[in-house]
Amino acid sequence: MARHLMRCLLLCCVLLLAGCPQQGGKNGALERMQIDYSAAIRWGNFEGAWNLIDPKVREEHPLTDIDFSRYKQVQISGYRELGTNVLPNGDVVREIEIGVINRYNQTERTVRYQEQWHYDEERKVWWQMSGLPDLWKGN
C-alpha cells in the first residue's frame, strides 16, 4: 500500500512539473515583468504599473497626484497584446490594445499604444520605457 502511494505521489509530482513552463533567464524575467505590468493596468493599479517603469523615465517625466487621479476616472475592460518585435539593440516592443470605460458616462473605447522594454544589465531587470499609456489620446 505504501509503495502504491509513493508511486502515485511521484506521478503527481512529475505531472505537475511537466505542466510548468521553464521561466528562467532573461526571457522568463521579461515575461514575468510584462505579466505584472499588464495585471497592474488591467486592475487599475496605475501606481503599481508606474513602479515597473524605468527609474530614469520616471525621473525625467514625473507624474503628479493630478495625473494619477485622471486614471481613477476610467475602468480598464481589456488589455490585449497584438504583437511583439525585438529591436536590434535587444529591446522588446509590444503593440497593446486597451479597452477603456469612462466611469462617469459609461462609454467604452479602445486605445492602442506601444510598450518598449529594455533590459538593465547592471540591475539585471527589465524596465518598461514608454511610460503609462495615454488613455486620453485623441480626446
C-alpha positions as CSV (number, residue, x, y, z in Angstrom):
1,M,0.0,0.0,0.0
2,A,2.8,2.5,0.9
3,R,4.6,1.6,-2.3
4,H,1.4,2.3,-4.3
5,L,1.0,5.7,-2.5
6,M,4.6,6.6,-3.2
7,R,4.1,5.8,-6.9
8,C,1.0,8.0,-7.0
9,L,2.8,10.9,-5.3
10,L,5.7,10.6,-7.7
11,L,3.4,10.5,-10.7
12,C,1.6,13.6,-9.4
13,C,4.9,15.4,-9.0
14,V,6.1,14.5,-12.5
15,L,2.8,15.7,-14.0
16,L,2.8,18.9,-12.1
17,L,6.4,19.7,-13.1
18,A,5.7,18.7,-16.7
19,G,2.9,21.3,-16.8
20,C,5.1,24.1,-15.5
21,P,7.0,26.0,-18.2
22,Q,10.6,26.8,-17.6
23,Q,10.7,30.5,-16.9
24,G,14.4,31.0,-16.3
25,G,16.8,33.6,-17.6
26,K,16.3,36.9,-19.3
27,N,13.3,35.9,-21.4
28,G,11.5,34.5,-18.3
29,A,12.2,37.7,-16.4
30,L,10.8,39.7,-19.3
31,E,7.6,37.6,-19.4
32,R,7.1,37.9,-15.6
33,M,7.6,41.7,-15.7
34,Q,5.1,42.0,-18.6
35,I,2.6,39.9,-16.8
36,D,3.0,42.0,-13.6
37,Y,2.7,45.3,-15.7
38,S,-0.4,44.1,-17.6
39,A,-2.1,42.9,-14.5
40,A,-1.5,46.2,-12.8
41,I,-3.0,48.1,-15.7
42,R,-5.9,45.6,-16.0
43,W,-6.8,46.1,-12.3
44,G,-6.4,49.9,-12.5
45,N,-3.3,49.8,-10.3
46,F,-1.5,52.6,-12.2
47,E,0.7,53.4,-9.2
48,G,1.9,49.8,-9.3
49,A,2.5,49.9,-13.0
50,W,4.4,53.2,-12.6
51,N,6.9,51.3,-10.4
52,L,7.8,49.0,-13.3
53,I,8.8,51.9,-15.5
54,D,12.5,52.7,-15.8
55,P,13.5,55.0,-12.9
56,K,15.2,57.4,-15.3
57,V,12.0,57.7,-17.3
58,R,10.1,58.3,-14.0
59,E,12.6,61.0,-13.0
60,E,12.6,62.7,-16.4
61,H,8.7,62.6,-16.7
62,P,7.3,62.6,-13.2
63,L,3.6,62.1,-12.7
64,T,1.7,64.3,-10.2
65,D,-1.2,63.3,-7.9
66,I,-3.5,65.0,-10.5
67,D,-2.1,62.8,-13.2
68,F,-2.8,59.7,-11.2
69,S,-6.3,61.0,-10.3
70,R,-7.2,61.0,-14.0
71,Y,-6.6,57.3,-14.2
72,K,-9.2,56.9,-11.4
73,Q,-11.8,58.2,-13.9
74,V,-11.5,55.1,-16.1
75,Q,-12.1,51.4,-15.7
76,I,-10.0,49.0,-17.9
77,S,-12.2,46.5,-19.6
78,G,-9.4,44.7,-21.6
79,Y,-5.7,44.5,-22.2
80,R,-4.6,42.6,-25.3
81,E,-1.2,42.1,-26.8
82,L,-1.4,42.5,-30.6
83,G,2.2,41.7,-31.5
84,T,5.8,41.8,-30.3
85,N,9.0,42.8,-32.0
86,V,12.6,42.6,-30.9
87,L,14.7,45.6,-31.9
88,P,18.4,45.3,-33.0
89,N,19.5,46.7,-29.6
90,G,17.7,43.9,-27.8
91,D,14.8,46.0,-26.6
92,V,11.3,44.4,-27.0
93,V,8.3,46.4,-28.3
94,R,4.8,45.2,-27.7
95,E,1.7,46.6,-29.5
96,I,-1.1,46.8,-27.0
97,E,-4.9,47.3,-27.2
98,I,-6.6,48.5,-24.1
99,G,-10.4,48.7,-23.5
100,V,-11.2,51.9,-21.5
101,I,-14.6,52.7,-19.9
102,N,-15.3,56.2,-18.7
103,R,-16.6,55.8,-15.1
104,Y,-18.9,58.8,-15.4
105,N,-20.7,58.3,-18.6
106,Q,-20.0,54.5,-19.1
107,T,-18.8,54.9,-22.6
108,E,-16.2,52.4,-23.8
109,R,-13.5,52.9,-26.3
110,T,-10.3,51.3,-27.4
111,V,-6.8,52.7,-27.1
112,R,-3.7,51.4,-28.8
113,Y,-0.2,52.0,-27.6
114,Q,3.3,50.6,-27.6
115,E,5.3,49.4,-24.7
116,Q,9.1,49.3,-25.1
117,W,11.0,47.0,-22.7
118,H,14.7,47.4,-22.0
119,Y,17.0,45.1,-20.1
120,D,19.1,46.8,-17.5
121,E,22.4,44.8,-17.4
122,E,23.6,46.4,-14.2
123,R,20.5,45.7,-12.2
124,K,19.5,42.5,-14.1
125,V,15.9,43.7,-14.6
126,W,13.6,44.6,-17.4
127,W,12.1,48.1,-17.4
128,Q,9.2,49.5,-19.3
129,M,10.5,52.6,-21.1
130,S,7.3,54.1,-22.7
131,G,5.6,55.3,-19.6
132,L,1.9,54.7,-18.7
133,P,-0.5,54.6,-21.6
134,D,-2.1,57.8,-22.6
135,L,-5.8,56.8,-22.3
136,W,-7.0,60.2,-23.5
137,K,-5.1,60.3,-26.8
138,G,-7.3,61.8,-29.4
139,N,-9.9,63.1,-26.9
